[in-house]
Amino acid sequence: MKKSLTVVVALLAFAILISCGDTTEPAVEKAAAKDEYFVYIGTYTKGESEGIYAYRFDAASGQLSSLGAAAKLREPSFLAIHPNSRFLYAVSEIDDFDADKNGSVSGFEIDSESGGLTPMNTVS
């Protein structure tokens, strides 16, 4: 349990923030206007965890609200948002992708309204 808590805290420190809403303008500009962001946290999935979880963060109040599992993915440890704020990429720390001794990288399209993730592709 202590190890899981440490992993969650560490991953929270690396959470990815993006602005909510329309993705036609830069996230930084929208952040100032709305003060709301999506936060994505990748989790190790050896227990009950399902992968990537989404949260809504209200910068004005400091409130973090769970949106639930955004994507089922094995061992997503590093997440990155594309500069246009429309895509999320996740590295999976696995050693058995597609019958090879490799990890994988998955790409997801971000729903700008709900924060949901739609799988696009996974490669070795």
N, CA, C and O atoms as a GROMACS GRO file, in nm:
protein
  496
    1MET      N    1   0.082  -0.119   0.000
    1MET     CA    2   0.000   0.000   0.000
    1MET      C    3   0.086   0.126   0.000
    1MET      O    4   0.057   0.221  -0.072
    2LYS      N    5   0.193   0.126   0.080
    2LYS     CA    6   0.281   0.242   0.088
    2LYS      C    7   0.345   0.270  -0.048
    2LYS      O    8   0.358   0.386  -0.088
    3LYS      N    9   0.386   0.164  -0.119
    3LYS     CA   10   0.447   0.180  -0.250
    3LYS      C   11   0.346   0.239  -0.348
    3LYS      O   12   0.380   0.326  -0.427
    4SER      N   13   0.219   0.192  -0.343
    4SER     CA   14   0.116   0.245  -0.431
    4SER      C   15   0.092   0.392  -0.405
    4SER      O   16   0.077   0.470  -0.499
    5LEU      N   17   0.088   0.430  -0.278
    5LEU     CA   18   0.068   0.570  -0.243
    5LEU      C   19   0.183   0.655  -0.293
    5LEU      O   20   0.162   0.766  -0.343
    6THR      N   21   0.305   0.605  -0.280
    6THR     CA   22   0.422   0.677  -0.329
    6THR      C   23   0.413   0.697  -0.480
    6THR      O   24   0.444   0.805  -0.530
    7VAL      N   25   0.372   0.593  -0.552
    7VAL     CA   26   0.359   0.602  -0.697
    7VAL      C   27   0.252   0.705  -0.734
    7VAL      O   28   0.274   0.786  -0.824
    8VAL      N   29   0.139   0.702  -0.665
    8VAL     CA   30   0.032   0.797  -0.696
    8VAL      C   31   0.079   0.940  -0.670
    8VAL      O   32   0.054   1.029  -0.752
    9VAL      N   33   0.146   0.962  -0.557
    9VAL     CA   34   0.196   1.096  -0.525
    9VAL      C   35   0.297   1.140  -0.630
    9VAL      O   36   0.294   1.255  -0.676
   10ALA      N   37   0.388   1.050  -0.669
   10ALA     CA   38   0.488   1.085  -0.770
   10ALA      C   39   0.422   1.116  -0.903
   10ALA      O   40   0.459   1.211  -0.971
   11LEU      N   41   0.324   1.036  -0.941
   11LEU     CA   42   0.256   1.059  -1.068
   11LEU      C   43   0.174   1.186  -1.065
   11LEU      O   44   0.163   1.257  -1.165
   12LEU      N   45   0.115   1.216  -0.950
   12LEU     CA   46   0.040   1.339  -0.938
   12LEU      C   47   0.131   1.460  -0.959
   12LEU      O   48   0.090   1.560  -1.017
   13ALA      N   49   0.255   1.448  -0.913
   13ALA     CA   50   0.351   1.556  -0.931
   13ALA      C   51   0.380   1.579  -1.079
   13ALA      O   52   0.415   1.690  -1.119
   14PHE      N   53   0.365   1.476  -1.160
   14PHE     CA   54   0.390   1.486  -1.303
   14PHE      C   55   0.262   1.494  -1.384
   14PHE      O   56   0.263   1.474  -1.505
   15ALA      N   57   0.150   1.522  -1.317
   15ALA     CA   58   0.021   1.529  -1.386
   15ALA      C   59   0.027   1.633  -1.497
   15ALA      O   60   0.095   1.735  -1.487
   16ILE      N   61  -0.044   1.604  -1.601
   16ILE     CA   62  -0.048   1.691  -1.716
   16ILE      C   63  -0.172   1.779  -1.707
   16ILE      O   64  -0.283   1.728  -1.690
   17LEU      N   65  -0.154   1.911  -1.719
   17LEU     CA   66  -0.265   2.005  -1.715
   17LEU      C   67  -0.290   2.058  -1.856
   17LEU      O   68  -0.197   2.099  -1.926
   18ILE      N   69  -0.417   2.055  -1.896
   18ILE     CA   70  -0.452   2.122  -2.021
   18ILE      C   71  -0.580   2.201  -1.998
   18ILE      O   72  -0.657   2.172  -1.906
   19SER      N   73  -0.601   2.298  -2.079
   19SER     CA   74  -0.719   2.381  -2.063
   19SER      C   75  -0.843   2.308  -2.111
   19SER      O   76  -0.836   2.229  -2.205
   20CYS      N   77  -0.956   2.334  -2.047
   20CYS     CA   78  -1.084   2.277  -2.088
   20CYS      C   79  -1.143   2.360  -2.200
   20CYS      O   80  -1.112   2.479  -2.215
   21GLY      N   81  -1.227   2.298  -2.278
   21GLY     CA   82  -1.303   2.371  -2.379
   21GLY      C   83  -1.241   2.365  -2.517
   21GLY      O   84  -1.164   2.274  -2.548
   22ASP      N   85  -1.274   2.460  -2.598
   22ASP     CA   86  -1.232   2.469  -2.736
   22ASP      C   87  -1.080   2.470  -2.747
   22ASP      O   88  -1.012   2.538  -2.670
   23THR      N   89  -1.026   2.392  -2.842
   23THR     CA   90  -0.881   2.381  -2.854
   23THR      C   91  -0.827   2.465  -2.971
   23THR      O   92  -0.719   2.436  -3.022
   24THR      N   93  -0.900   2.567  -3.012
   24THR     CA   94  -0.852   2.648  -3.124
   24THR      C   95  -0.756   2.756  -3.080
   24THR      O   96  -0.683   2.811  -3.163
   25GLU      N   97  -0.753   2.790  -2.950
   25GLU     CA   98  -0.657   2.888  -2.902
   25GLU      C   99  -0.562   2.820  -2.804
   25GLU      O  100  -0.595   2.715  -2.749
   26PRO      N  101  -0.445   2.877  -2.782
   26PRO     CA  102  -0.347   2.814  -2.693
   26PRO      C  103  -0.402   2.792  -2.552
   26PRO      O  104  -0.479   2.874  -2.501
   27ALA      N  105  -0.362   2.682  -2.492
   27ALA     CA  106  -0.410   2.644  -2.359
   27ALA      C  107  -0.382   2.752  -2.256
   27ALA      O  108  -0.463   2.773  -2.166
   28VAL      N  109  -0.268   2.820  -2.266
   28VAL     CA  110  -0.232   2.920  -2.166
   28VAL      C  111  -0.331   3.035  -2.168
   28VAL      O  112  -0.371   3.084  -2.062
   29GLU      N  113  -0.372   3.079  -2.287
   29GLU     CA  114  -0.469   3.188  -2.296
   29GLU      C  115  -0.603   3.147  -2.238
   29GLU      O  116  -0.665   3.225  -2.166
   30LYS      N  117  -0.648   3.026  -2.267
   30LYS     CA  118  -0.776   2.978  -2.215
   30LYS      C  119  -0.769   2.960  -2.065
   30LYS      O  120  -0.868   2.982  -1.995
   31ALA      N  121  -0.654   2.920  -2.014
   31ALA     CA  122  -0.640   2.899  -1.872
   31ALA      C  123  -0.669   3.027  -1.796
   31ALA      O  124  -0.735   3.025  -1.692
   32ALA      N  125  -0.619   3.137  -1.846
   32ALA     CA  126  -0.642   3.265  -1.779
   32ALA      C  127  -0.790   3.301  -1.782
   32ALA      O  128  -0.841   3.362  -1.688
   33ALA      N  129  -0.859   3.264  -1.890
   33ALA     CA  130  -0.999   3.298  -1.904
   33ALA      C  131  -1.089   3.209  -1.819
   33ALA      O  132  -1.184   3.258  -1.757
   34LYS      N  133  -1.063   3.080  -1.813
   34LYS     CA  134  -1.152   2.987  -1.746
   34LYS      C  135  -1.101   2.939  -1.611
   34LYS      O  136  -1.182   2.903  -1.525
   35ASP      N  137  -0.972   2.936  -1.590
   35ASP     CA  138  -0.913   2.882  -1.468
   35ASP      C  139  -0.954   2.738  -1.442
   35ASP      O  140  -0.957   2.695  -1.327
   36GLU      N  141  -0.985   2.663  -1.548
   36GLU     CA  142  -1.016   2.521  -1.536
   36GLU      C  143  -0.926   2.442  -1.629
   36GLU      O  144  -0.895   2.484  -1.740
   37TYR      N  145  -0.885   2.326  -1.580
   37TYR     CA  146  -0.794   2.241  -1.656
   37TYR      C  147  -0.833   2.096  -1.639
   37TYR      O  148  -0.899   2.059  -1.542
   38PHE      N  149  -0.793   2.014  -1.735
   38PHE     CA  150  -0.799   1.870  -1.717
   38PHE      C  151  -0.663   1.827  -1.664
   38PHE      O  152  -0.560   1.878  -1.706
   39VAL      N  153  -0.665   1.734  -1.572
   39VAL     CA  154  -0.544   1.676  -1.518
   39VAL      C  155  -0.550   1.527  -1.549
   39VAL      O  156  -0.651   1.462  -1.522
   40TYR      N  157  -0.442   1.473  -1.606
   40TYR     CA  158  -0.435   1.330  -1.637
   40TYR      C  159  -0.327   1.266  -1.554
   40TYR      O  160  -0.216   1.320  -1.541
   41ILE      N  161  -0.359   1.152  -1.497
   41ILE     CA  162  -0.264   1.080  -1.412
   41ILE      C  163  -0.254   0.936  -1.464
   41ILE      O  164  -0.353   0.864  -1.472
   42GLY      N  165  -0.131   0.897  -1.498
   42GLY     CA  166  -0.105   0.758  -1.537
   42GLY      C  167  -0.074   0.677  -1.412
   42GLY      O  168  -0.004   0.724  -1.323
   43THR      N  169  -0.127   0.556  -1.406
   43THR     CA  170  -0.109   0.472  -1.287
   43THR      C  171  -0.057   0.334  -1.325
   43THR      O  172  -0.085   0.283  -1.434
   44TYR      N  173   0.019   0.275  -1.235
   44TYR     CA  174   0.060   0.136  -1.255
   44TYR      C  175  -0.061   0.047  -1.233
   44TYR      O  176  -0.138   0.070  -1.140
   45THR      N  177  -0.078  -0.054  -1.317
   45THR     CA  178  -0.203  -0.130  -1.320
   45THR      C  179  -0.190  -0.273  -1.268
   45THR      O  180  -0.267  -0.360  -1.308
   46LYS      N  181  -0.096  -0.298  -1.181
   46LYS     CA  182  -0.082  -0.434  -1.128
   46LYS      C  183  -0.193  -0.467  -1.028
   46LYS      O  184  -0.221  -0.584  -1.005
   47GLY      N  185  -0.257  -0.366  -0.969
   47GLY     CA  186  -0.366  -0.386  -0.875
   47GLY      C  187  -0.500  -0.362  -0.942
   47GLY      O  188  -0.530  -0.421  -1.046
   48GLU      N  189  -0.579  -0.277  -0.882
   48GLU     CA  190  -0.713  -0.248  -0.933
   48GLU      C  191  -0.717  -0.131  -1.031
   48GLU      O  192  -0.820  -0.106  -1.093
   49SER      N  193  -0.609  -0.062  -1.046
   49SER     CA  194  -0.605   0.055  -1.134
   49SER      C  195  -0.626   0.014  -1.280
   49SER      O  196  -0.587  -0.095  -1.321
   50GLU      N  197  -0.689   0.104  -1.357
   50GLU     CA  198  -0.721   0.074  -1.497
   50GLU      C  199  -0.632   0.146  -1.597
   50GLU      O  200  -0.636   0.113  -1.716
   51GLY      N  201  -0.552   0.243  -1.553
   51GLY     CA  202  -0.465   0.311  -1.648
   51GLY      C  203  -0.457   0.460  -1.628
   51GLY      O  204  -0.396   0.506  -1.532
   52ILE      N  205  -0.520   0.538  -1.718
   52ILE     CA  206  -0.513   0.684  -1.713
   52ILE      C  207  -0.645   0.737  -1.657
   52ILE      O  208  -0.754   0.701  -1.702
   53TYR      N  209  -0.632   0.823  -1.555
   53TYR     CA  210  -0.749   0.883  -1.491
   53TYR      C  211  -0.751   1.032  -1.520
   53TYR      O  212  -0.647   1.096  -1.529
   54ALA      N  213  -0.872   1.086  -1.535
   54ALA     CA  214  -0.890   1.228  -1.564
   54ALA      C  215  -0.955   1.297  -1.445
   54ALA      O  216  -1.039   1.241  -1.375
   55TYR      N  217  -0.913   1.422  -1.425
   55TYR     CA  218  -0.968   1.507  -1.320
   55TYR      C  219  -0.990   1.645  -1.378
   55TYR      O  220  -0.924   1.685  -1.474
   56ARG      N  221  -1.085   1.717  -1.321
   56ARG     CA  222  -1.104   1.857  -1.357
   56ARG      C  223  -1.050   1.939  -1.241
   56ARG      O  224  -1.088   1.919  -1.126
   57PHE      N  225  -0.960   2.033  -1.272
   57PHE     CA  226  -0.900   2.118  -1.170
   57PHE      C  227  -0.950   2.260  -1.188
   57PHE      O  228  -0.936   2.319  -1.295
   58ASP      N  229  -1.007   2.316  -1.082
   58ASP     CA  230  -1.053   2.454  -1.081
   58ASP      C  231  -0.945   2.536  -1.010
   58ASP      O  232  -0.932   2.529  -0.887
   59ALA      N  233  -0.870   2.612  -1.085
   59ALA     CA  234  -0.758   2.688  -1.028
   59ALA      C  235  -0.805   2.796  -0.932
   59ALA      O  236  -0.733   2.831  -0.839
   60ALA      N  237  -0.924   2.850  -0.953
   60ALA     CA  238  -0.974   2.956  -0.866
   60ALA      C  239  -1.005   2.904  -0.726
   60ALA      O  240  -0.976   2.970  -0.627
   61SER      N  241  -1.063   2.783  -0.718
   61SER     CA  242  -1.101   2.728  -0.587
   61SER      C  243  -1.000   2.626  -0.535
   61SER      O  244  -0.998   2.595  -0.416
   62GLY      N  245  -0.916   2.574  -0.626
   62GLY     CA  246  -0.821   2.470  -0.588
   62GLY      C  247  -0.885   2.332  -0.582
   62GLY      O  248  -0.820   2.236  -0.538
   63GLN      N  249  -1.010   2.320  -0.626
   63GLN     CA  250  -1.081   2.192  -0.620
   63GLN      C  251  -1.041   2.101  -0.736
   63GLN      O  252  -1.031   2.145  -0.850
   64LEU      N  253  -1.019   1.974  -0.703
   64LEU     CA  254  -0.986   1.871  -0.800
   64LEU      C  255  -1.100   1.770  -0.798
   64LEU      O  256  -1.125   1.707  -0.695
   65SER      N  257  -1.170   1.753  -0.911
   65SER     CA  258  -1.285   1.663  -0.919
   65SER      C  259  -1.254   1.547  -1.011
   65SER      O  260  -1.209   1.567  -1.124
   66SER      N  261  -1.279   1.426  -0.964
   66SER     CA  262  -1.253   1.306  -1.044
   66SER      C  263  -1.353   1.293  -1.157
   66SER      O  264  -1.473   1.310  -1.137
   67LEU      N  265  -1.302   1.262  -1.276
   67LEU     CA  266  -1.386   1.232  -1.391
   67LEU      C  267  -1.382   1.082  -1.421
   67LEU      O  268  -1.449   1.035  -1.513
   68GLY      N  269  -1.303   1.006  -1.344
   68GLY     CA  270  -1.294   0.862  -1.360
   68GLY      C  271  -1.186   0.820  -1.457
   68GLY      O  272  -1.102   0.899  -1.498
   69ALA      N  273  -1.190   0.692  -1.493
   69ALA     CA  274  -1.092   0.636  -1.586
   69ALA      C  275  -1.115   0.695  -1.725
   69ALA      O  276  -1.225   0.688  -1.779
   70ALA      N  277  -1.010   0.754  -1.782
   70ALA     CA  278  -1.020   0.814  -1.915
   70ALA      C  279  -0.975   0.717  -2.023
   70ALA      O  280  -1.021   0.726  -2.137
   71ALA      N  281  -0.886   0.625  -1.988
   71ALA     CA  282  -0.838   0.526  -2.084
   71ALA      C  283  -0.785   0.404  -2.010
   71ALA      O  284  -0.709   0.417  -1.914
   72LYS      N  285  -0.824   0.287  -2.056
   72LYS     CA  286  -0.769   0.163  -2.000
   72LYS      C  287  -0.640   0.133  -2.076
   72LYS      O  288  -0.641   0.112  -2.197
   73LEU      N  289  -0.531   0.132  -2.001
   73LEU     CA  290  -0.400   0.112  -2.061
   73LEU      C  291  -0.309   0.052  -1.956
   73LEU      O  292  -0.310   0.095  -1.840
   74ARG      N  293  -0.229  -0.047  -1.993
   74ARG     CA  294  -0.139  -0.112  -1.898
   74ARG      C  295  -0.019  -0.025  -1.869
   74ARG      O  296   0.050   0.019  -1.961
   75GLU      N  297   0.007   0.000  -1.741
   75GLU     CA  298   0.128   0.066  -1.690
   75GLU      C  299   0.164   0.199  -1.757
   75GLU      O  300   0.280   0.217  -1.794
   76PRO      N  301   0.069   0.293  -1.774
   76PRO     CA  302   0.105   0.422  -1.833
   76PRO      C  303   0.180   0.507  -1.732
   76PRO      O  304   0.123   0.555  -1.634
   77SER      N  305   0.309   0.525  -1.755
   77SER     CA  306   0.393   0.591  -1.654
   77SER      C  307   0.431   0.734  -1.690
   77SER      O  308   0.451   0.815  -1.599
   78PHE      N  309   0.440   0.767  -1.815
   78PHE     CA  310   0.478   0.902  -1.856
   78PHE      C  311   0.374   0.952  -1.955
   78PHE      O  312   0.343   0.883  -2.052
   79LEU      N  313   0.321   1.071  -1.931
   79LEU     CA  314   0.220   1.129  -2.018
   79LEU      C  315   0.271   1.262  -2.072
   79LEU      O  316   0.343   1.335  -2.004
   80ALA      N  317   0.232   1.292  -2.195
   80ALA     CA  318   0.269   1.420  -2.256
   80ALA      C  319   0.154   1.468  -2.343
   80ALA      O  320   0.088   1.388  -2.411
   81ILE      N  321   0.130   1.598  -2.339
   81ILE     CA  322   0.026   1.660  -2.420
   81ILE      C  323   0.092   1.726  -2.540
   81ILE      O  324   0.194   1.794  -2.527
   82HIS      N  325   0.034   1.706  -2.658
   82HIS     CA  326   0.082   1.771  -2.779
   82HIS      C  327   0.068   1.923  -2.761
   82HIS      O  328  -0.023   1.968  -2.691
   83PRO      N  329   0.156   2.002  -2.821
   83PRO     CA  330   0.148   2.148  -2.806
   83PRO      C  331   0.013   2.208  -2.847
   83PRO      O  332  -0.022   2.316  -2.798
   84ASN      N  333  -0.062   2.141  -2.935
   84ASN     CA  334  -0.192   2.196  -2.974
   84ASN      C  335  -0.303   2.159  -2.875
   84ASN      O  336  -0.419   2.196  -2.895
   85SER      N  337  -0.269   2.086  -2.770
   85SER     CA  338  -0.362   2.046  -2.663
   85SER      C  339  -0.473   1.952  -2.707
   85SER      O  340  -0.571   1.934  -2.635
   86ARG      N  341  -0.460   1.892  -2.824
   86ARG     CA  342  -0.565   1.802  -2.874
   86ARG      C  343  -0.531   1.654  -2.856
   86ARG      O  344  -0.619   1.569  -2.870
   87PHE      N  345  -0.405   1.623  -2.824
   87PHE     CA  346  -0.363   1.483  -2.816
   87PHE      C  347  -0.282   1.457  -2.690
   87PHE      O  348  -0.208   1.543  -2.643
   88LEU      N  349  -0.298   1.338  -2.635
   88LEU     CA  350  -0.219   1.293  -2.520
   88LEU      C  351  -0.144   1.169  -2.564
   88LEU      O  352  -0.199   1.082  -2.631
   89TYR      N  353  -0.018   1.160  -2.525
   89TYR     CA  354   0.065   1.044  -2.554
   89TYR      C  355   0.106   0.980  -2.423
   89TYR      O  356   0.138   1.050  -2.327
   90ALA      N  357   0.104   0.848  -2.418
   90ALA     CA  358   0.136   0.776  -2.295
   90ALA      C  359   0.237   0.665  -2.324
   90ALA      O  360   0.220   0.588  -2.418
   91VAL      N  361   0.341   0.659  -2.241
   91VAL     CA  362   0.439   0.550  -2.247
   91VAL      C  363   0.394   0.442  -2.151
   91VAL      O  364   0.366   0.469  -2.035
   92SER      N  365   0.386   0.318  -2.199
   92SER     CA  366   0.351   0.205  -2.114
   92SER      C  367   0.476   0.128  -2.077
   92SER      O  368   0.550   0.081  -2.164
   93GLU      N  369   0.500   0.116  -1.948
   93GLU     CA  370   0.616   0.041  -1.898
   93GLU      C  371   0.583  -0.107  -1.893
   93GLU      O  372   0.557  -0.164  -1.787
   94ILE      N  373   0.584  -0.168  -2.010
   94ILE     CA  374   0.557  -0.311  -2.021
   94ILE      C  375   0.674  -0.374  -2.098
   94ILE      O  376   0.751  -0.303  -2.162
   95ASP      N  377   0.686  -0.504  -2.091
   95ASP     CA  378   0.793  -0.569  -2.167
   95ASP      C  379   0.739  -0.682  -2.254
   95ASP      O  380   0.813  -0.774  -2.290
   96ASP      N  381   0.612  -0.673  -2.289
   96ASP     CA  382   0.552  -0.779  -2.370
   96ASP      C  383   0.451  -0.725  -2.470
   96ASP      O  384   0.345  -0.785  -2.490
   97PHE      N  385   0.482  -0.612  -2.533
   97PHE     CA  386   0.390  -0.554  -2.630
   97PHE      C  387   0.392  -0.634  -2.760
   97PHE      O  388   0.498  -0.655  -2.819
   98ASP      N  389   0.276  -0.677  -2.804
   98ASP     CA  390   0.261  -0.744  -2.933
   98ASP      C  391   0.361  -0.859  -2.950
   98ASP      O  392   0.421  -0.875  -3.056
   99ALA      N  393   0.376  -0.939  -2.843
   99ALA     CA  394   0.463  -1.057  -2.841
   99ALA      C  395   0.612  -1.023  -2.852
   99ALA      O  396   0.694  -1.113  -2.873
  100ASP      N  397   0.648  -0.897  -2.840
  100ASP     CA  398   0.788  -0.855  -2.841
  100ASP      C  399   0.829  -0.816  -2.700
  100ASP      O  400   0.745  -0.793  -2.614
  101LYS      N  401   0.958  -0.809  -2.677
  101LYS     CA  402   1.011  -0.763  -2.549
  101LYS      C  403   1.029  -0.611  -2.554
  101LYS      O  404   1.140  -0.560  -2.540
  102ASN      N  405   0.918  -0.540  -2.573
  102ASN     CA  406   0.921  -0.395  -2.586
  102ASN      C  407   0.810  -0.332  -2.504
  102ASN      O  408   0.712  -0.397  -2.468
  103GLY      N  409   0.825  -0.205  -2.474
  103GLY     CA  410   0.717  -0.126  -2.418
  103GLY      C  411   0.636  -0.069  -2.533
  103GLY      O  412   0.651  -0.113  -2.647
  104SER      N  413   0.550   0.027  -2.503
  104SER     CA  414   0.469   0.086  -2.609
  104SER      C  415   0.440   0.232  -2.581
  104SER      O  416   0.453   0.280  -2.468
  105VAL      N  417   0.400   0.302  -2.687
  105VAL     CA  418   0.355   0.440  -2.678
  105VAL      C  419   0.216   0.444  -2.742
  105VAL      O  420   0.196   0.394  -2.852
  106SER      N  421   0.122   0.504  -2.671
  106SER     CA  422  -0.016   0.515  -2.721
  106SER      C  423  -0.052   0.661  -2.740
  106SER      O  424  -0.010   0.747  -2.663
  107GLY      N  425  -0.129   0.687  -2.844
  107GLY     CA  426  -0.179   0.822  -2.870
  107GLY      C  427  -0.329   0.825  -2.851
  107GLY      O  428  -0.399   0.731  -2.889
  108PHE      N  429  -0.380   0.934  -2.792
  108PHE     CA  430  -0.522   0.951  -2.767
  108PHE      C  431  -0.564   1.091  -2.811
  108PHE      O  432  -0.488   1.186  -2.799
  109GLU      N  433  -0.685   1.102  -2.863
  109GLU     CA  434  -0.743   1.233  -2.890
  109GLU      C  435  -0.818   1.277  -2.765
  109GLU      O  436  -0.891   1.198  -2.706
  110ILE      N  437  -0.800   1.402  -2.726
  110ILE     CA  438  -0.862   1.456  -2.606
  110ILE      C  439  -0.994   1.524  -2.643
  110ILE      O  440  -0.997   1.612  -2.730
  111ASP      N  441  -1.102   1.484  -2.578
  111ASP     CA  442  -1.230   1.552  -2.595
  111ASP      C  443  -1.224   1.681  -2.515
  111ASP      O  444  -1.212   1.678  -2.392
  112SER      N  445  -1.232   1.793  -2.583
  112SER     CA  446  -1.212   1.923  -2.518
  112SER      C  447  -1.324   1.961  -2.423
  112SER      O  448  -1.308   2.051  -2.341
  113GLU      N  449  -1.438   1.895  -2.432
  113GLU     CA  450  -1.550   1.924  -2.343
  113GLU      C  451  -1.551   1.836  -2.220
  113GLU      O  452  -1.567   1.884  -2.108
  114SER      N  453  -1.532   1.705  -2.240
  114SER     CA  454  -1.545   1.609  -2.129
  114SER      C  455  -1.411   1.568  -2.069
  114SER      O  456  -1.407   1.519  -1.956
  115GLY      N  457  -1.301   1.588  -2.143
  115GLY     CA  458  -1.171   1.541  -2.098
  115GLY      C  459  -1.147   1.394  -2.130
  115GLY      O  460  -1.041   1.341  -2.099
  116GLY      N  461  -1.244   1.330  -2.192
  116GLY     CA  462  -1.229   1.188  -2.229
  116GLY      C  463  -1.119   1.168  -2.332
  116GLY      O  464  -1.083   1.259  -2.406
  117LEU      N  465  -1.067   1.046  -2.335
  117LEU     CA  466  -0.959   1.011  -2.428
  117LEU      C  467  -1.008   0.905  -2.527
  117LEU      O  468  -1.063   0.802  -2.487
  118THR      N  469  -0.989   0.930  -2.654
  118THR     CA  470  -1.024   0.835  -2.760
  118THR      C  471  -0.895   0.777  -2.815
  118THR      O  472  -0.810   0.851  -2.866
  119PRO      N  473  -0.877   0.643  -2.806
  119PRO     CA  474  -0.753   0.582  -2.857
  119PRO      C  475  -0.736   0.606  -3.007
  119PRO      O  476  -0.831   0.596  -3.085
  120MET      N  477  -0.612   0.638  -3.047
  120MET     CA  478  -0.581   0.656  -3.189
  120MET      C  479  -0.492   0.543  -3.238
  120MET      O  480  -0.519   0.482  -3.341
  121ASN      N  481  -0.382   0.516  -3.162
  121ASN     CA  482  -0.286   0.416  -3.208
  121ASN      C  483  -0.194   0.380  -3.092
  121ASN      O  484  -0.173   0.459  -3.000
  122THR      N  485  -0.140   0.260  -3.099
  122THR     CA  486  -0.036   0.214  -3.005
  122THR      C  487   0.072   0.147  -3.086
  122THR      O  488   0.045   0.063  -3.172
  123VAL      N  489   0.198   0.185  -3.058
  123VAL     CA  490   0.311   0.128  -3.130
  123VAL      C  491   0.419   0.086  -3.032
  123VAL      O  492   0.424   0.131  -2.918
  124SER      N  493   0.506  -0.003  -3.080
  124SER     CA  494   0.616  -0.053  -3.000
  124SER      C  495   0.717   0.056  -2.975
  124SER      O  496   0.818   0.033  -2.909
   0.00000   0.00000   0.00000
